[in-house]
Amino acid sequence: MKAAVLNKLCDLSVIKEPLVYQELPVPKPGPGQILIKVKACGVCHTELDEIEGRAAPSRFPMVLGHEVVGVVAELGRGASRHVLGQRVGVGWIYSACGSCEYCRSGRENLCPRFKATGRDADGGYAEYMAVPENSAYIIPEHLSDTGAAPLLCAGGVGYRSLRLAQVKDGGNLGLTGFGASGHLVLKLVKHIHPGLKVFVFARSHEQRAFALELGAAWAGATEDRSPELCDAIIDTTPVWKPVACALLNLKAGGRLVINAIRKQDSDKNYLSKLNYGTHLWLEKEIKSVANVTRKDIEDFLKVAAKIKLEPKVTVYGLEQANRALWELKRGRAQGAKVLVM
């Protein structure tokens, strides 16, 4: 099979083509696993964290990619959850132990033995991948392969972030950063919380215009003050500046939800500028999002099917994976990026 492979950590500001295109053996599904013939795979900002070492792969070489859509091509011994030819998707969660206190309470995202697709096991930047059958989800019929791919991480973690934000109709929600996850959260809010006003903070004019086009009540730069204070703000950026700025736009008792696997250190000086009285006092909260649970993805796919959610997608061939990553690194993103095999 063809695959785009990461063989070592790279600085993407120096190396524009971190992935190498190789021919690899088609993986054999183990007990309880399925083999998926990949049709599409989303390109997520977490891949940048993996390549640059902030969330480094557990081994090399590694096939990245954790927003995977394909069809079941083979069943491993004992696998019975899916049938041959069924269209399925795979997200960030590859496996968890199943027996710890977190797994037993449906919080396998916090499992100390959590394994991530494309970080701890080969992912979807390839023509085939093997995965535990309980980490593959049936894709709603109305979604195209490329439309479904971003829902498996950007959408799923955005859905979890929205739940953790605990917003209610009639309130104000802020979104800082407006890439794949942010634009899906806005689309989701317009359906399930139509009485909620959404204020978007984004670094580029194009992203702000896109947010207004999708129905945001207001859009401004990262450091701008929103017209009204927010009950909650979801941060989907890889840096610290939006965190400091968002806290200034929160109401007393408001909650900032940080939806990011890692934060870059390039602007960590903003942390030294935090002032307790100005940024955090009056019972403001900061809540991080750690991965997603299987239930998050299952529930979100049902909601996406019900409201016929379609992300805005830019499509690339597998052989253009390096270009997609390079453009994502430089903020050249409106909606989501997806590779097709």
C-alpha positions in Angstrom: 0.0 0.0 0.0 1.0 3.6 -0.4 1.6 5.6 2.8 2.9 9.0 3.9 5.3 8.2 6.7 7.0 10.3 9.4 10.5 8.9 10.1 11.8 11.6 12.6 10.8 14.9 14.3 11.1 18.0 12.1 10.9 21.7 12.5 8.2 22.7 10.0 9.5 26.3 9.8 12.7 24.8 8.2 11.6 21.5 6.6 8.5 21.8 4.4 8.2 18.1 3.5 8.4 16.1 6.8 6.6 13.0 5.4 8.1 10.4 3.0 6.0 8.5 0.6 6.6 4.8 0.8 5.2 1.4 -0.2 4.4 -0.6 3.0 2.8 -4.0 3.5 -0.9 -4.0 4.1 -1.4 -4.5 7.8 -3.0 -7.7 9.1 -5.9 -7.1 11.6 -5.3 -8.8 14.9 -7.8 -10.4 17.2 -10.8 -8.0 17.7 -9.5 -5.7 15.0 -10.7 -4.8 11.6 -8.8 -3.8 8.4 -10.1 -0.5 6.8 -9.5 0.4 3.2 -9.1 4.2 3.7 -11.0 6.6 1.5 -10.3 9.9 3.2 -8.3 11.2 6.2 -8.5 14.7 7.7 -5.5 16.8 8.4 -5.5 17.9 12.0 -3.3 20.5 13.9 -2.3 17.7 16.2 -0.3 16.3 13.3 1.9 19.4 13.5 2.4 18.8 17.3 3.4 15.2 16.5 5.9 16.2 13.7 7.5 19.0 15.8 7.7 16.9 19.0 5.1 18.5 21.3 3.1 15.3 21.1 5.8 13.1 19.6 4.9 9.7 18.2 5.7 6.7 20.5 7.9 5.2 17.7 9.3 5.7 14.3 8.4 5.2 11.5 4.8 6.3 12.1 1.8 6.8 9.7 0.0 9.8 11.0 -3.7 10.6 10.7 -6.7 10.2 13.0 -9.7 11.5 11.1 -10.2 8.4 9.0 -13.1 7.3 6.8 -13.1 4.0 4.9 -14.7 0.6 4.4 -14.2 -2.6 6.3 -12.0 -4.8 4.1 -11.2 -7.7 6.6 -12.2 -8.9 10.0 -9.7 -10.1 12.5 -10.4 -13.2 14.7 -13.4 -12.6 16.9 -14.4 -9.3 15.4 -18.1 -9.1 15.0 -19.2 -5.4 15.5 -18.9 -4.5 11.8 -19.5 -6.3 8.5 -17.4 -6.4 5.3 -18.0 -3.4 3.1 -19.5 -1.2 5.9 -18.4 2.4 6.0 -16.7 3.4 9.2 -14.7 6.1 10.8 -11.8 6.3 13.3 -10.9 9.2 15.6 -8.0 10.0 17.9 -8.8 7.2 20.4 -7.2 4.0 19.1 -7.5 2.0 22.4 -7.6 2.2 26.2 -7.2 -0.4 28.9 -10.9 -0.9 29.5 -10.4 -1.7 33.2 -9.1 1.4 35.1 -11.4 3.8 37.0 -11.6 6.1 34.0 -12.5 3.4 31.5 -15.1 1.9 33.9 -16.8 5.3 34.2 -16.8 6.1 30.4 -13.8 8.4 30.6 -11.4 6.3 28.6 -9.9 9.6 27.3 -8.2 9.9 30.7 -6.9 6.3 30.8 -3.2 6.1 31.7 -2.8 3.5 28.9 -4.7 5.5 26.3 -3.3 5.0 22.8 -3.9 7.5 20.0 -4.4 6.8 16.3 -1.5 8.1 14.3 0.7 8.7 17.4 0.8 5.3 19.1 -0.4 3.2 16.2 -0.4 3.7 12.5 -3.2 6.0 11.3 -4.9 7.0 8.1 -2.3 8.7 5.9 -2.3 5.4 4.0 -4.4 3.2 1.8 -5.2 0.7 4.7 -5.1 0.7 8.4 -6.0 -1.8 11.2 -7.9 -0.7 14.3 -9.7 -2.3 17.3 -13.3 -2.8 16.2 -14.8 -0.8 19.1 -12.8 2.3 18.0 -14.5 2.4 14.6 -17.9 4.1 14.2 -20.6 3.8 11.5 -20.7 6.9 9.3 -24.1 8.4 8.6 -25.3 7.8 5.0 -25.8 11.5 4.1 -22.1 12.4 4.7 -19.5 12.2 2.0 -16.2 10.6 2.9 -14.5 14.0 2.9 -17.3 15.6 4.8 -17.3 12.9 7.5 -13.5 12.9 8.1 -13.2 16.2 10.1 -16.1 15.2 12.3 -14.1 12.4 13.8 -11.7 14.7 15.7 -12.3 18.4 15.0 -16.0 17.8 15.3 -16.0 15.3 18.1 -13.6 17.3 20.3 -15.5 20.5 19.4 -18.7 18.7 20.6 -17.0 17.7 23.8 -15.8 21.3 24.3 -19.3 22.7 23.8 -20.6 20.3 26.4 -17.9 21.3 28.9 -18.6 25.0 28.2 -22.1 24.5 29.7 -23.7 27.3 27.6 -27.4 28.0 27.5 -29.6 29.7 25.0 -29.7 33.5 25.6 -26.0 33.6 26.6 -22.8 34.5 24.8 -20.2 32.0 23.6 -16.8 33.0 22.4 -14.6 31.0 19.9 -11.0 32.0 19.7 -9.3 30.4 16.7 -11.5 29.5 13.7 -10.1 26.5 11.9 -11.6 23.1 11.5 -13.0 22.7 15.0 -14.1 26.3 15.5 -16.2 26.4 12.3 -17.9 23.1 13.2 -18.7 24.3 16.7 -20.3 27.4 15.2 -22.4 25.3 12.7 -23.4 23.1 15.6 -24.4 26.0 17.9 -26.7 27.5 15.2 -28.7 24.3 15.3 -28.7 23.1 18.9 -28.5 26.6 20.7 -30.2 29.0 18.2 -30.6 31.6 21.0 -26.9 31.7 21.7 -24.8 34.6 20.4 -21.4 33.6 19.1 -18.4 36.0 19.1 -15.4 34.8 17.1 -11.8 35.9 17.7 -9.5 35.0 14.8 -6.1 36.2 13.6 -6.9 36.7 9.9 -9.4 38.8 8.1 -10.4 35.8 6.0 -11.2 33.7 9.0 -13.3 36.5 10.5 -15.2 37.0 7.3 -15.8 33.3 7.2 -17.2 33.3 10.7 -19.6 36.1 9.9 -20.7 34.2 6.8 -21.5 31.2 8.9 -23.7 33.3 11.3 -21.4 34.6 14.0 -22.9 37.7 15.8 -19.5 39.4 15.8 -15.9 38.6 14.7 -12.7 40.4 15.7 -9.0 40.0 16.2 -7.6 37.8 18.9 -6.8 40.8 21.2 -10.1 42.6 20.6 -12.8 43.0 23.2 -16.1 41.4 22.3 -19.3 43.7 22.3 -20.5 41.8 25.4 -18.7 39.6 27.9 -19.0 35.9 27.3 -20.4 33.2 29.5 -17.9 30.8 28.1 -15.1 30.8 25.5 -13.7 27.8 23.6 -10.0 28.2 22.6 -8.9 26.0 19.7 -5.5 27.6 19.1 -2.0 26.1 19.5 -0.6 29.2 21.3 -0.9 31.1 24.6 -1.8 34.6 23.6 -5.5 33.8 22.9 -5.8 32.3 26.4 -4.7 35.6 28.1 -7.0 37.6 25.8 -10.0 35.3 26.2 -9.9 35.6 30.0 -10.4 39.4 29.6 -13.6 38.7 27.7 -15.1 36.3 30.2 -18.0 37.2 32.6 -17.6 36.7 36.3 -18.1 32.9 36.8 -17.4 32.3 33.2 -15.5 29.3 31.8 -12.6 29.1 29.4 -12.4 25.7 27.7 -9.0 25.0 26.1 -9.4 22.5 23.2 -5.8 21.7 22.3 -3.5 18.6 22.8 -0.5 20.8 23.3 0.4 24.5 23.4 3.5 25.9 21.6 6.1 27.7 23.7 6.8 30.4 21.1 4.6 33.0 22.9 4.7 31.6 26.5 5.7 35.1 27.7 2.0 35.9 27.7 1.6 33.6 30.8 3.9 36.0 32.7 1.5 38.8 31.9 -1.5 37.1 33.6 -2.8 39.2 36.5 -4.9 37.4 39.0 -7.3 40.3 39.7 -7.7 41.2 36.0 -7.8 37.8 34.3 -8.9 35.2 36.9 -10.7 36.7 39.8 -14.5 36.5 40.3 -14.6 32.7 40.0 -13.5 32.4 36.4 -12.6 28.8 35.4 -10.2 27.2 33.0 -11.0 23.7 31.8 -8.8 21.6 29.5 -10.2 19.1 27.0 -8.3 15.8 27.0 -8.9 13.8 23.9 -12.4 12.5 23.3 -14.3 9.4 24.5 -15.9 6.9 22.2 -19.3 8.2 23.3 -18.4 11.7 22.3 -17.8 10.6 18.7 -20.9 8.3 18.6 -23.2 11.0 20.0 -21.8 13.7 17.8 -22.2 11.6 14.6 -25.8 11.1 15.5 -26.3 14.9 16.0 -24.4 15.6 12.7 -26.7 13.2 10.9 -29.8 14.7 12.4 -28.9 18.3 11.5 -27.2 17.3 8.2 -24.0 19.0 9.3 -21.5 19.5 6.5 -18.0 21.0 7.1 -16.3 23.2 4.7 -13.4 21.1 3.2 -10.4 21.6 1.1 -9.4 18.3 -0.6 -5.8 17.1 -1.3 -4.5 13.8 -2.7 -2.4 11.6 -0.4 0.7 12.7 -2.3 -0.1 16.3 -1.3 0.0 15.6 2.4 3.1 17.7 3.0 1.5 20.6 1.2 -1.6 20.4 3.3 0.4 20.3 6.5 2.6 23.3 5.4 -0.5 25.3 4.6 -2.1 24.4 7.9 1.1 25.4 9.7 0.9 28.9 8.1 -2.7 29.4 9.0 -3.9 29.0 5.4 -7.1 27.2 6.5 -10.7 27.9 6.0 -12.6 25.0 7.4 -10.9 21.6 7.3 -8.3 19.9 5.1 -8.8 16.3 4.0 -6.6 13.8 2.1 -8.2 11.4 -0.4 -6.5 8.1 -1.3 
